[in-house]
């Protein structure tokens, strides 16, 4: 094996060829995978080969093996699980990140990636309308972005009652009450388990899944002590956001830290047409979102934003003799090191594709991206609503559409037929005590033709489901 630069050339050329072939197939290939995991596992069974294989041959083997088991998630006809595609500039930047192979922890060691991430963070704060002096960290995804915000909140609220969490730990600490809406994403409960905060206190929601500030006021008044209020920007089913201003007013009356889980819905703040849904969101203390959802960068890119950098760096900062950390003081924090803002010391420069996406879009393009996703959701809802026996059960305010086809049984049959058809992918779910077909419009490449093809696929699925029901 050679360490010379040309050792990479043939393998990278093959990877480029296979990547281009894959991307070219997206407009016409079925969305779902053609084989299941058990079939692939049987094909891959066997011991590790005893001798080396040329890198280019490994890439050929990898592409051939994986292709039938790949789902066309980057397709404009994929509407499942709030998963975006990848913008061209973001994809190419991600390739460079891998080639550069920088450990993006320290400004001293990797100044280029640190500055690019600083710039991406400042651009994000600008387009989202969040405080310009907040810290921005790039995490693996929204789960860890929520972890970062809630960890900072845990630290701060305990400091307010005189408890030094770093020195004393949680044992014996005052109980931190965490308030959540009844329709929060389950990742919030998961994150609270990670943080040792236990089960949250549940607040009632309205018929679109939005937390009710009046109920929040009642349940917060029922106790005292350190508190965190976790709000949601973008309900998983309805797409609606909690009433930020009113809920934050209640939280402030009780000295609570306010965290916003905005995995996809926080991006509504970008659009002049949609940002009224999030009025007051900038008054929260921390925010979490996913760049690989609405912004359409490759996977492994959550964004954690915290309004109090000193608190954040007190949670995640570490000082050792071998790390050449950035100079900072409590009075002058400066930009800080990337590792002080996330739970990792070693990581790839995942903020660089965010820089590339925003640089390629500009402000106008970012607004157009968000508005376009919402417009396509509305077009899908309008087309579905015109079909016999189809009912849209949410107010389509952003990128989510929830559909029923009469009975639960018919809805399940239609969903199964649609997935089997392969022309479009929309995932099943359950909301408001009924089975639904849930549509999440998240891909930058979805266009009017994709919408039309997807609506036709739903019509075929309805007809096939009804024929099956007649035979039964």
C-alpha positions in Angstrom: 0.0 0.0 0.0 1.3 3.4 -0.9 0.9 6.7 0.9 1.6 8.7 -2.2 -1.1 11.1 -3.4 -1.8 9.0 -6.5 -2.8 6.1 -4.3 -6.1 7.9 -3.9 -6.7 8.8 -7.5 -8.3 5.7 -8.9 -10.5 5.0 -5.9 -11.8 8.6 -5.9 -12.4 8.4 -9.7 -14.5 5.3 -9.2 -16.4 6.9 -6.3 -17.2 9.9 -8.4 -18.5 7.7 -11.2 -20.7 5.6 -8.9 -21.9 8.8 -7.1 -22.9 10.4 -10.4 -24.6 7.2 -11.6 -26.6 7.1 -8.3 -27.6 10.7 -8.6 -28.6 10.3 -12.2 -30.9 7.5 -11.3 -32.9 9.4 -8.8 -35.5 11.0 -11.1 -36.7 7.6 -12.5 -35.8 4.9 -10.0 -38.4 3.5 -7.5 -38.0 5.3 -4.2 -37.9 2.3 -1.9 -35.1 -0.3 -1.7 -35.4 -3.3 -3.9 -34.0 -5.8 -1.4 -34.3 -6.1 2.4 -31.6 -6.2 5.1 -31.9 -10.0 5.6 -31.2 -10.6 1.9 -28.2 -8.3 2.0 -26.9 -9.9 5.2 -26.9 -13.3 3.6 -25.0 -12.0 0.6 -22.4 -10.3 2.8 -21.8 -13.3 5.1 -18.3 -14.7 5.3 -15.0 -14.1 6.9 -12.7 -11.1 6.4 -10.6 -11.8 3.2 -7.1 -12.9 4.1 -5.3 -10.6 1.7 -5.6 -6.9 0.6 -7.9 -5.7 -2.2 -7.1 -2.7 -4.4 -8.9 0.4 -3.2 -10.7 1.0 -6.5 -12.0 -2.5 -6.5 -13.3 -2.1 -3.0 -15.3 0.9 -4.2 -16.7 -1.0 -7.2 -17.7 -3.9 -4.9 -19.2 -1.5 -2.4 -21.3 0.3 -5.0 -22.6 -2.9 -6.6 -23.5 -4.5 -3.2 -25.3 -1.4 -1.8 -27.2 -0.2 -4.8 -30.2 -2.5 -4.6 -30.6 -1.8 -0.9 -30.5 2.0 -1.1 -33.6 4.1 -0.7 -33.9 7.1 -2.9 -34.1 9.5 0.0 -32.6 12.3 -2.1 -35.4 12.0 -4.7 -37.9 14.8 -5.1 -40.6 12.2 -4.5 -39.5 11.2 -1.1 -41.7 12.6 1.7 -41.0 10.4 4.6 -39.7 11.1 8.1 -38.7 14.8 7.5 -35.6 14.0 5.6 -34.1 16.5 3.2 -31.9 15.9 0.2 -28.5 17.4 -0.4 -27.7 20.6 -2.2 -24.9 20.3 -4.8 -22.6 22.7 -3.0 -23.1 21.0 0.3 -22.4 17.6 -1.1 -19.2 18.7 -2.8 -18.1 20.5 0.4 -18.7 17.4 2.4 -16.4 15.5 0.0 -13.7 18.1 0.7 -14.2 17.8 4.4 -13.5 14.1 4.2 -10.4 14.7 1.9 -9.1 17.4 4.2 -9.5 15.0 7.2 -9.3 17.8 9.8 -10.2 17.2 13.4 -12.3 20.3 13.8 -11.8 20.8 17.5 -9.2 23.6 17.9 -8.9 27.0 16.2 -5.1 26.8 16.6 -4.8 23.4 14.8 -7.5 23.8 12.1 -8.1 27.6 11.6 -9.7 27.2 8.2 -12.5 24.9 9.3 -13.0 26.9 12.6 -13.5 30.1 10.8 -15.8 28.6 8.2 -17.9 27.2 11.0 -17.9 30.5 12.8 -19.1 32.2 9.6 -21.8 29.5 9.0 -22.9 30.0 12.6 -23.2 33.8 12.2 -25.1 33.4 8.9 -27.5 31.0 10.6 -28.2 33.4 13.4 -28.8 36.1 10.9 -31.3 34.3 8.7 -33.1 32.7 11.6 -33.4 36.0 13.4 -31.7 34.8 16.6 -29.3 36.8 18.9 -26.1 37.6 17.1 -24.0 37.0 20.2 -25.2 33.4 20.7 -22.8 30.4 20.4 -23.4 27.9 17.6 -22.2 24.4 17.8 -22.4 21.7 15.1 -23.6 18.3 16.4 -24.4 14.9 14.9 -28.1 15.8 14.6 -31.1 17.3 16.4 -31.0 14.7 19.2 -27.6 16.0 20.3 -28.5 19.6 19.5 -31.3 19.3 22.0 -28.9 17.6 24.4 -26.6 20.6 24.2 -29.4 23.2 24.8 -30.9 21.3 27.6 -27.5 20.6 29.2 -26.8 24.3 29.2 -30.3 24.9 30.7 -29.7 22.3 33.4 -26.4 24.0 34.4 -27.9 27.5 34.4 -31.0 26.8 36.4 -29.1 25.0 39.1 -26.5 27.8 39.2 -29.5 30.2 39.9 -30.3 28.3 43.1 -26.6 28.0 44.2 -25.9 24.5 43.1 -22.5 23.9 41.5 -23.3 21.0 39.1 -19.7 20.6 37.9 -18.4 20.1 41.4 -21.3 18.4 43.2 -23.0 16.4 40.4 -26.7 15.7 40.4 -26.9 13.7 43.6 -28.6 15.8 46.2 -29.3 18.6 43.7 -32.7 20.4 43.7 -35.1 18.7 41.3 -35.2 20.4 37.9 -38.7 20.5 36.6 -38.9 20.2 32.8 -42.2 21.2 31.1 -43.1 19.9 27.6 -46.1 19.8 25.4 -48.1 16.6 25.1 -47.0 16.3 21.5 -43.3 17.0 21.8 -41.0 14.8 19.8 -39.9 11.7 21.9 -36.3 12.7 21.4 -36.9 15.3 24.1 -37.7 12.5 26.6 -34.6 10.6 25.4 -32.4 13.6 26.0 -33.8 14.2 29.4 -32.9 10.6 30.2 -29.3 11.2 29.0 -29.1 14.2 31.3 -30.5 12.4 34.4 -33.5 14.8 34.6 -36.2 12.1 34.6 -39.7 12.3 33.1 -41.0 15.7 32.1 -44.1 17.4 33.3 -46.6 17.3 30.4 -48.6 20.4 29.3 -51.9 20.2 27.4 -51.9 21.1 23.7 -54.6 22.3 21.2 -55.9 20.3 18.2 -52.8 21.2 16.1 -50.5 19.9 18.8 -49.4 23.4 20.1 -48.6 23.8 23.8 -51.3 25.8 25.6 -49.8 28.7 27.6 -52.7 28.9 29.9 -52.1 25.2 31.0 -48.4 25.9 31.2 -49.1 28.7 33.7 -51.2 26.4 35.8 -48.8 23.5 36.0 -45.8 25.8 36.6 -47.6 27.5 39.5 -48.3 24.2 41.1 -44.6 23.9 42.2 -41.4 25.8 42.5 -37.7 25.4 42.1 -35.4 25.3 39.0 -37.4 24.9 35.8 -36.9 24.4 32.0 -39.6 24.9 29.5 -39.1 23.0 26.2 -41.1 24.5 23.3 -41.5 23.0 19.8 -41.1 24.7 16.5 -42.7 22.4 14.0 -45.0 19.7 15.3 -44.1 16.3 13.8 -47.6 15.9 12.3 -49.2 19.3 11.9 -46.1 21.3 11.3 -47.5 23.9 13.7 -45.3 25.7 16.3 -46.0 26.4 19.9 -47.1 30.0 20.7 -43.6 31.2 21.5 -44.3 34.7 22.8 -47.1 33.7 25.2 -45.3 30.6 26.5 -42.0 32.4 27.0 -43.9 35.1 29.0 -45.1 32.4 31.4 -41.7 30.8 31.6 -40.0 34.1 32.5 -42.5 34.6 35.3 -41.0 31.5 36.9 -37.3 32.2 36.1 -37.2 29.2 33.7 -34.7 28.5 30.9 -36.5 28.2 27.6 -35.3 25.7 25.0 -36.8 25.3 21.5 -36.8 22.0 19.7 -36.9 23.3 16.1 -35.5 20.3 14.2 -37.3 21.4 11.0 -39.8 24.1 12.0 -37.3 26.6 13.2 -36.6 27.3 9.5 -40.0 29.0 9.1 -38.3 32.0 10.8 -36.3 32.5 7.6 -39.4 33.3 5.5 -41.2 36.7 5.6 -44.3 34.8 4.8 -44.0 32.2 7.6 -42.0 33.7 10.4 -45.2 35.1 12.2 -45.7 31.5 13.3 -42.6 31.9 15.5 -43.1 35.4 16.9 -41.0 35.7 20.0 -38.8 32.7 19.4 -35.7 34.9 19.6 -36.4 35.4 23.3 -35.7 31.8 24.2 -32.4 30.7 25.7 -31.4 27.8 23.4 -32.5 26.4 20.1 -31.9 23.1 18.3 -32.3 22.3 14.6 -31.2 19.9 11.9 -29.3 21.3 8.9 -29.8 18.0 7.1 -33.6 18.5 7.1 -34.7 21.9 5.8 -31.3 23.3 4.8 -30.5 20.1 2.8 -26.9 19.4 3.7 -25.6 15.8 4.1 -26.3 13.8 7.2 -24.4 14.3 10.5 -25.2 17.9 11.0 -27.4 19.2 13.8 -27.1 22.8 15.0 -27.1 23.8 18.7 -27.6 27.5 19.5 -27.2 28.8 23.0 -27.7 32.5 24.0 -25.3 32.3 27.0 -21.9 31.3 25.7 -20.3 31.3 29.1 -22.8 28.7 30.3 -22.4 26.5 27.3 -18.6 26.5 27.5 -18.8 25.8 31.2 -20.7 22.6 30.4 -18.6 21.3 27.4 -15.2 23.1 27.8 -12.2 21.2 28.9 -8.6 22.3 29.6 -5.6 20.0 29.4 -1.9 20.7 29.0 -1.7 19.2 25.4 -4.6 21.2 23.9 -3.7 24.6 22.6 -7.0 26.1 23.4 -8.2 29.6 22.5 -7.4 32.3 25.0 -10.6 33.6 26.7 -11.7 35.1 30.0 -15.1 35.4 31.6 -15.1 39.0 30.6 -14.0 38.4 27.0 -15.0 34.9 25.8 -14.0 35.5 22.2 -15.1 33.1 19.5 -13.9 30.1 21.5 -12.9 26.7 20.3 -15.4 24.5 18.4 -15.0 21.7 21.0 -16.4 24.0 23.7 -19.8 24.0 22.1 -20.6 20.3 21.5 -20.2 17.0 23.4 -17.2 15.9 21.3 -13.5 16.6 21.2 -12.8 14.8 18.0 -15.1 15.4 15.1 -15.3 16.2 11.4 -15.8 19.7 10.2 -19.6 19.2 9.8 -20.3 23.0 9.7 -18.4 23.4 6.4 -21.3 22.0 4.3 -23.6 24.4 6.1 -21.3 27.2 5.0 -21.4 25.9 1.4 -25.2 25.5 1.4 -25.8 29.1 2.7 -23.1 30.5 0.5 -24.6 28.9 -2.6 -28.2 30.0 -1.7 -27.6 33.4 -0.4 -30.4 35.1 1.6 -32.8 35.1 -1.3 -32.2 31.5 -2.1 -32.6 30.4 1.5 -35.9 32.1 1.7 -36.9 30.6 -1.7 -35.9 27.1 -0.4 -38.1 27.4 2.7 -41.0 29.0 0.8 -40.8 26.4 -1.9 -41.0 23.5 0.5 -44.1 25.0 2.1 -45.7 25.7 -1.3 -45.2 22.1 -2.4 -46.8 20.9 0.8 -49.8 23.1 0.0 -49.9 21.8 -3.6 -49.9 18.2 -2.4 -52.6 18.9 0.2 -54.8 20.6 -2.4 -54.4 17.8 -4.9 -55.2 15.1 -2.2 -58.2 17.1 -0.9 -59.8 16.9 -4.3 -59.7 13.1 -4.4 -62.9 11.3 -3.3 -62.7 9.9 0.3 -59.6 11.8 1.2 -59.4 14.2 4.2 -56.5 16.5 5.3 -56.7 16.6 9.1 -54.1 19.3 9.8 -54.0 22.9 8.9 -51.1 22.9 6.4 -49.0 25.8 7.8 -45.6 24.6 6.8 -44.2 21.4 5.3 -46.4 18.7 6.9 -49.5 17.1 5.5 -51.6 14.5 7.4 -54.1 12.5 5.3 -56.8 9.9 6.0 -58.6 7.8 3.5 -61.8 7.1 5.4 -61.3 4.2 7.8 -58.1 3.2 9.5 -58.2 0.0 7.5 -58.4 1.8 4.1 -55.7 4.3 5.2 -53.4 1.4 6.0 -54.2 -0.3 2.7 -53.5 2.9 0.7 -50.2 3.4 2.5 -49.1 -0.1 1.8 -50.0 0.1 -1.9 -48.3 3.5 -2.2 -45.0 2.1 -0.8 -45.3 -1.0 -3.0 -45.8 1.2 -6.1 -42.5 2.9 -5.4 -43.2 6.1 -7.4 -43.3 8.1 -4.2 -42.7 7.5 -0.5 -45.0 8.8 2.2 -44.8 7.2 5.6 -47.7 6.0 7.8 -48.2 7.3 11.3 -51.0 7.7 13.9 -52.3 11.0 15.1 -55.6 12.1 16.7 -56.5 8.5 17.4 -56.5 7.5 13.8 -54.1 6.0 11.2 -52.8 8.5 8.8 -50.5 9.0 5.8 -47.9 11.6 6.8 -46.2 13.7 4.2 -43.1 15.7 5.0 -41.9 18.0 2.2 -38.2 18.5 2.9 -36.2 18.1 -0.4 -34.9 21.1 -2.3 -35.3 19.3 -5.6 -39.0 18.5 -5.3 -40.8 20.3 -8.2 -44.2 20.5 -9.8 -43.6 17.4 -11.8 -42.7 15.4 -8.6 -45.9 16.7 -7.0 -48.0 15.6 -10.0 -46.4 12.2 -10.2 -46.8 11.7 -6.5 -50.5 12.6 -6.6 -51.0 10.2 -9.5 -49.3 7.5 -7.4 -51.7 8.1 -4.5 -54.7 7.8 -6.9 -53.3 4.5 -8.1 -52.8 3.3 -4.5 -56.4 4.2 -3.6 -57.7 2.3 -6.6 -55.5 -0.8 -5.8 -56.5 -0.6 -2.1 -60.2 -0.6 -3.0 -59.8 -3.6 -5.4 -58.1 -5.5 -2.6 -60.9 -4.7 -0.2 -63.5 -5.9 -2.7 -61.6 -9.2 -3.1 -61.4 -9.7 0.6 
